[in-house]
Amino acid sequence: MRRLLTASCLMALLAGCATQAPAPTVTATPTKPVDCQCPEAPSKPVPITARYQPADWTALPGWPGDRLLENWPALLNSCKRLASRTGWKEICSEAQALDPRDDATVRGFYERHFQPWRVESSDGSQSGLITGYYEPLLTGSREAKPGGAPIHGVPDDLLTIDMGELYPELKGMRLRGRLDGRKVVPYWSRSDIDAGKAPTAGLALAWADDPIEAFFLQIQGSGRIKLEDGSIIRVGYADQNGHPYKSIGRWLIDQGELKSHEASMQGIQAWARANPLRLKELLDTNPSFVFFRLLTNADGGPIGALNVPLTDGGSVAVDPKFVPLGSPIYLATTWPNDSKPLTRLMQAQDTGGAIRGPIRADFFWGYGHEAGQLAGRMKQQGQVWLLWPKALALPAGG
């Protein structure tokens, strides 16, 4: 469901800053005395990595959390992808045979098979940003109409290059672009696509009635569209134009249009509808653009990056460089716009273009209006514990 988006550094690669193979070492005679007061070369920023600190189960606030049994189906979904992997076979085999009748049974299962590791950032941080997302319901049509916004499929000229095939250290990163003659250049930005520069003619899967709702559909990564005849189609993330995501909420704050506490999804939507003549100006500040594909109207949640259906309140999007997809995590945060504790066992089953860093999570609230209200207001601080199989070596941590 969520946007397996290109890391922002990859746009620099498109601009000609691609990693080069190390040059041969050459010994040269200095052209200046070695004691000259030469300016120092600027130091390269140190990349953020994750640190995993072992923890006792008693150190997890409120363990086992508030929805232990309800999370069990999410674990079984993860096992659809993990059951054949070393270190997970025994875990998933027992999970599929277990009768989860009470919290004690499920709690014992996790405590037997997993070791909690507190996730920390190499910069010393022990908490990070926890946001929310959901599956929205839009209204729309199959045909274009005044004021509508197209939900585009993937253009034929969009190139996706797996960087790991060229540079192993970039495994999992993908570069988006297009051909301009014999050169690969950055793909069209949002404003370019809206101006018709990309070959999107005939690729609209549907037209949303409300452009700001269509924009937030791209942020969420999937959704449903109710058509004029009452039928509903389901769309999901297919690809992205390779440009980094930029927050339109931050732009509104910087422009003095909204206060920080007003820049929720609902606050941004209200501003957009009150300022229709500035809507294009607002949306163009985010050059990222998401393309969609039609999905079947099957029961269950949308399909996440792990390629399993997401579970309402049980699935979370993470940065897979630090938290491997399929892993259980324990999340300690607070309810949206509230100080009430929210402690929950969840499954890392999705990713997102704005979900970057070791202690960063996007909480999937589910489908519909109520889920949207919670997701749109969620911007909390939280802590994360990775629950990792005891038989496996820890992840590299980025």
C-alpha positions in Angstrom: 0.0 0.0 0.0 2.5 2.5 1.1 4.9 4.2 -1.3 8.2 2.3 -1.7 9.6 5.7 -2.5 13.1 6.5 -3.6 15.3 7.9 -0.9 15.9 11.6 -1.3 19.6 11.2 -1.9 18.8 9.3 -5.2 17.6 12.6 -6.8 21.2 13.8 -6.3 22.3 10.7 -8.2 20.1 11.6 -11.1 21.6 15.0 -11.1 25.0 13.5 -11.7 26.2 12.8 -8.2 26.1 9.0 -8.5 28.5 7.1 -6.4 31.7 6.4 -8.2 34.1 3.4 -7.9 37.1 4.5 -5.8 39.9 5.9 -7.9 43.4 4.3 -7.9 45.7 5.7 -5.2 48.2 8.2 -6.6 51.2 9.5 -4.7 51.9 13.1 -5.6 54.5 15.7 -4.5 52.8 18.5 -2.5 52.7 21.8 -4.3 52.5 23.8 -1.0 54.5 23.4 2.2 52.9 20.8 4.4 52.5 23.4 7.2 50.5 25.8 5.1 47.2 27.1 6.6 45.1 25.4 4.0 41.3 25.4 4.6 40.0 22.0 5.8 37.8 20.1 3.4 34.2 20.1 4.7 33.4 16.9 6.6 30.8 14.6 5.2 27.6 14.2 7.3 27.6 11.1 9.4 24.8 8.8 8.3 22.2 7.9 10.9 22.1 4.3 12.0 20.2 2.3 14.5 21.3 0.9 17.8 19.5 -2.0 19.4 19.7 -2.2 23.2 18.6 -5.5 24.8 15.6 -5.1 27.1 13.6 -7.2 29.6 9.9 -7.6 28.9 9.2 -5.7 32.1 10.9 -2.6 30.5 8.2 -2.4 27.8 5.6 0.2 29.1 2.3 -1.6 29.6 3.4 -4.9 28.1 1.6 -6.7 26.5 -0.4 -3.6 25.4 -4.0 -2.9 24.8 -4.9 -5.2 21.8 -2.8 -8.3 22.1 -5.4 -10.9 20.8 -6.7 -8.6 18.1 -3.1 -8.3 16.7 -2.8 -12.1 16.2 -4.2 -12.1 12.6 -1.6 -9.5 11.6 1.2 -11.9 12.8 -0.4 -14.7 10.8 -0.4 -12.4 7.7 3.3 -11.7 8.2 3.9 -15.4 8.4 2.6 -15.8 4.9 5.8 -14.1 3.8 8.2 -15.2 6.5 7.4 -18.9 7.1 10.0 -20.2 4.7 12.8 -18.0 6.0 15.5 -19.3 8.3 14.7 -18.4 11.9 11.0 -17.9 11.2 10.0 -21.4 10.3 9.5 -22.7 13.8 7.9 -19.4 14.9 5.3 -19.3 12.1 4.6 -23.1 12.3 3.7 -22.8 16.0 1.7 -19.6 15.4 -0.4 -21.2 12.7 -1.2 -24.1 15.1 -1.7 -22.1 18.2 -5.2 -21.5 19.5 -5.0 -17.9 20.8 -7.7 -18.0 23.4 -6.4 -15.6 25.9 -3.7 -13.0 26.5 -1.6 -15.3 28.6 -1.2 -17.8 25.7 -0.2 -15.2 23.1 2.0 -13.4 25.6 3.8 -16.7 26.4 4.3 -17.3 22.7 6.1 -14.0 22.1 8.2 -14.2 25.2 9.4 -17.7 24.2 10.4 -16.8 20.7 11.4 -13.2 20.7 13.9 -10.9 22.4 12.9 -7.2 22.9 15.5 -4.7 21.6 15.0 -1.0 22.2 15.6 0.9 19.0 17.7 4.0 19.4 19.3 6.3 16.9 23.0 6.8 16.5 22.5 10.5 17.3 21.4 9.4 20.8 17.6 9.8 20.4 15.4 7.3 22.1 12.1 8.6 20.8 10.8 9.7 17.4 7.9 10.8 15.4 4.8 8.6 15.2 2.2 9.6 12.6 -1.0 7.9 11.3 -2.5 6.9 8.0 -5.7 5.2 6.8 -7.6 4.1 3.7 -9.8 6.9 2.5 -13.1 6.9 0.6 -13.4 9.5 -2.1 -16.2 10.3 -4.5 -15.4 10.5 -8.2 -16.2 9.3 -11.8 -14.8 7.4 -14.6 -14.7 10.4 -16.9 -13.1 13.8 -16.5 -15.3 16.7 -15.3 -14.7 20.3 -14.3 -12.8 20.6 -11.0 -11.9 17.0 -10.9 -8.4 15.5 -10.3 -7.1 12.5 -12.2 -5.9 9.3 -10.4 -3.2 8.3 -12.9 -1.8 5.0 -13.7 2.0 4.6 -14.4 3.3 6.4 -17.5 5.2 4.3 -20.1 8.3 6.6 -19.9 8.9 6.2 -16.2 12.2 4.3 -15.7 12.9 2.5 -12.4 16.5 1.5 -11.9 17.5 -0.9 -9.1 20.6 0.8 -7.7 21.6 -2.4 -5.8 22.5 -4.1 -9.1 25.2 -1.5 -9.7 26.2 -0.6 -6.1 25.6 -3.3 -3.5 25.7 -0.7 -0.7 22.6 0.8 -2.2 20.6 -2.4 -2.1 16.9 -1.7 -1.9 17.1 1.7 -3.4 15.5 2.5 -6.7 16.1 5.4 -9.0 13.3 6.9 -11.0 13.8 8.9 -14.2 13.1 9.2 -17.9 15.2 9.3 -21.1 16.0 12.6 -22.7 17.8 11.5 -25.8 20.5 9.2 -24.5 20.6 10.7 -21.0 18.6 9.6 -17.9 17.2 12.7 -16.3 14.8 13.3 -13.3 11.2 12.4 -14.0 8.6 15.1 -14.3 7.7 16.9 -11.0 4.1 17.2 -9.8 3.7 20.6 -11.4 5.1 19.3 -14.7 2.7 16.3 -14.6 -0.3 18.5 -13.8 0.8 20.8 -16.7 0.6 17.8 -19.1 4.3 17.3 -19.7 4.2 13.6 -18.8 2.5 11.1 -21.2 -0.5 10.4 -19.0 -3.2 10.8 -21.6 -5.6 7.9 -21.3 -4.1 6.7 -18.1 -6.6 8.1 -15.6 -8.1 5.2 -13.6 -10.7 7.6 -12.3 -11.3 11.2 -11.5 -11.7 12.4 -7.9 -14.3 15.1 -7.3 -12.1 17.0 -4.8 -8.4 17.8 -5.7 -7.3 18.0 -2.1 -8.8 14.6 -1.4 -6.9 13.3 -4.4 -3.7 14.7 -3.0 -4.2 13.0 0.3 -4.9 9.8 -1.5 -1.3 10.0 -2.7 -0.1 10.6 0.8 -2.1 7.5 2.1 -1.0 5.3 -0.8 -4.3 3.6 -1.4 -8.0 4.1 -1.1 -11.5 3.6 -2.5 -13.4 5.7 -4.9 -17.2 5.7 -5.0 -18.4 6.3 -8.5 -21.6 8.1 -9.7 -23.4 4.8 -10.2 -22.8 3.8 -6.6 -20.0 1.2 -7.4 -16.7 1.4 -5.6 -13.3 0.8 -7.1 -10.1 0.3 -5.1 -6.7 1.7 -6.0 -3.3 1.1 -4.6 0.2 2.5 -4.9 2.0 1.4 -8.1 5.0 3.8 -8.4 6.3 7.3 -7.8 8.0 9.9 -9.8 11.2 9.8 -7.7 11.0 13.3 -6.3 11.4 13.7 -2.5 8.2 14.2 -0.5 7.9 17.7 0.9 5.3 18.6 3.6 2.6 21.0 2.4 1.7 21.4 6.1 5.2 22.7 6.8 4.8 25.1 3.9 1.6 26.5 5.3 3.2 27.0 8.7 6.2 28.7 7.1 3.9 31.0 5.2 2.1 32.0 8.3 -1.2 30.5 7.0 -1.6 27.9 9.8 -0.3 27.4 13.3 1.7 24.3 14.0 -1.3 22.7 15.9 -3.6 23.5 13.0 -1.5 21.7 10.3 -3.4 18.4 10.6 -4.9 16.7 7.5 -8.2 18.2 8.5 -6.7 21.7 9.0 -4.9 21.6 5.6 -8.1 20.4 3.8 -10.1 23.2 5.4 -7.5 25.8 4.3 -7.5 24.4 0.8 -11.2 24.6 0.4 -11.2 28.2 1.8 -8.4 29.2 -0.6 -9.2 27.5 -4.0 -7.2 30.0 -6.0 -4.1 29.1 -4.1 -4.6 25.3 -4.2 -2.2 24.8 -7.1 0.5 26.9 -5.4 0.1 24.7 -2.3 0.2 21.4 -4.0 3.1 22.3 -6.2 5.3 22.8 -3.2 5.5 18.9 -3.0 7.1 17.7 -6.2 6.5 14.1 -5.3 3.7 12.4 -7.3 2.2 8.9 -6.8 0.8 6.7 -9.6 -1.8 4.0 -8.8 -3.1 0.6 -10.0 -6.6 -0.9 -9.7 -7.0 -3.5 -7.0 -9.7 -6.1 -6.5 -12.5 -5.2 -4.1 -11.5 -8.1 -1.7 -12.3 -8.1 2.0 -9.6 -6.9 4.4 -7.2 -4.0 4.4 -5.1 -2.7 1.6 -1.9 -4.5 0.6 1.2 -3.2 2.3 4.8 -3.3 1.2 5.2 -6.8 2.7 2.5 -7.8 0.1 0.0 -8.8 2.8 -3.3 -7.1 3.8 -2.9 -4.5 6.5 -4.7 -4.9 9.8 -6.6 -2.0 11.3 -4.7 -0.8 14.4 -2.3 -3.7 14.0 0.0 -2.8 11.1 2.6 -0.1 11.0 4.8 1.4 8.3 8.5 1.6 9.1 11.8 2.4 7.6 13.0 -1.1 6.5 16.7 -0.1 6.7 16.3 -0.2 10.5 13.2 -2.4 11.2 12.9 -5.4 8.8 9.5 -5.8 7.2 7.5 -8.6 8.9 9.0 -7.9 12.3 6.8 -7.5 15.4 7.4 -4.2 17.1 6.2 -2.8 20.4 5.1 0.8 20.2 4.8 3.1 23.2 3.2 6.5 22.2 0.0 8.5 23.0 -3.3 8.8 21.3 -3.7 11.5 18.6 -3.8 15.0 20.1 -3.9 13.4 23.6 -1.6 12.5 26.5 -3.4 9.1 27.0 -0.9 6.3 26.6 -1.1 4.1 23.5 0.9 0.9 24.0 0.5 -1.8 21.4 2.2 -4.8 19.8 2.1 -4.3 16.0 3.5 -5.8 12.8 5.9 -3.9 10.5 4.1 -4.5 7.2 4.5 -1.3 5.2 6.8 1.5 4.2 6.3 5.2 3.3 8.1 7.9 1.4 8.2 10.2 4.6 8.9 7.3 7.0 12.6 7.7 7.4 14.8 6.9 10.4 15.3 4.3 13.1 12.5 5.6 15.4 9.8 6.5 12.9 6.5 4.8 12.5 3.2 5.4 10.7 0.2 3.8 12.5 -2.4 2.3 10.2 -5.9 3.2 11.6 -8.0 1.4 9.0 -10.7 2.5 6.6 -13.2 5.3 6.5 -14.0 8.6 8.2 -13.3 7.8 11.8 -10.0 6.2 10.9 -9.2 9.4 8.9 -10.0 11.6 11.9 -7.5 9.7 14.1 -4.8 9.4 11.4 -5.1 13.1 10.4 -4.5 14.3 14.0 -1.7 11.9 14.9 1.7 13.5 15.3 3.0 12.1 18.5 6.4 11.2 20.0 7.0 7.5 20.7 9.4 4.7 21.5 9.9 1.5 19.6 11.1 -1.9 20.6 12.0 -4.4 17.9 10.9 -8.0 18.8 13.4 -10.1 17.1 13.6 -13.9 16.9 16.1 -15.3 19.4 17.7 -17.6 16.9 18.5 -14.8 14.4 21.4 -12.3 14.3 20.3 -8.7 14.7 19.7 -6.6 11.7 22.6 -4.5 10.5 20.8 -1.3 11.6 21.4 0.7 8.4 
